Amino acid sequence: MANELKLQAARADKEGRSQVDADKAIMAADTKFAQDIAKRMNASALKVSSAAKAIESGKITKRADLDKAIDKATRADMEHRWLLADVTTWYPVSEEPQRHFTNAVEAYAKKDYKAAAADIHKATSYLRLEAGRAIGETKQELESSVVQLDTLAASVEKGAVKEVQSITNVFAKANHALALEHRSKAVESWLRKEYNKTGYELKAAAHGLESAAGWVGGEVKAGASATVADTRALGDKLASGATWTRDEVAKGFESLGNSINALGDKIGSTKKASPAGL
């Protein structure tokens, strides 16, 4: 995130200097505004970098200490930067929630409840950021999952969760919420004719579906596998600029939506993937 803030600062500074043919008064105001943004973003990047190093070195071990290191303004910059982040920023880490969920279950099995709770918190942080990119019902679903995960982490850390299924049920709902959100973003990107972004959003949605189905297991996992494979193949085509047809895309969106909805029925989710209308 610190690296992304630095890039945002550099772009803001460059945009300010590019207004050389504009009216001098307007240019002066725009340049000052851009320079202020660049200065703030760079300051935020330094705070985030320092906090990251302090966490790695063990100097920051409590949430209260982290809140002191990263103030509200810096957190706002981080969330804003994530909202504007392009696909090269968010897609590489879109699989992180599932990795942390898996680690949490492994730690729970070893009765290392503190480590399990820590991994749940890490996954929850990603969902918070994704909620910032979402709108409407998908935003509500992600925010609901964040609350459930925070509650779960607190219970796990105390050793109050007696069966692993109580954990995996919450994880399945979180992955389902991510699948809904990424499919919704894929529709938005498609309507804007941003086909490469559409591809990446579809691939992320497929991962969310696969992860959620994996926690449920059995017929649900088997039933979702074909849709996951087809969606990834379509996403690869769109992301790479390979040949595709409109009918192929329309069928892909419909199949993905149906599978997400079928999974939602199994885990008790009332939110549905809306018709893509392609």
Beta strands, then each sheet from edge to edge (+ up, - down):
end
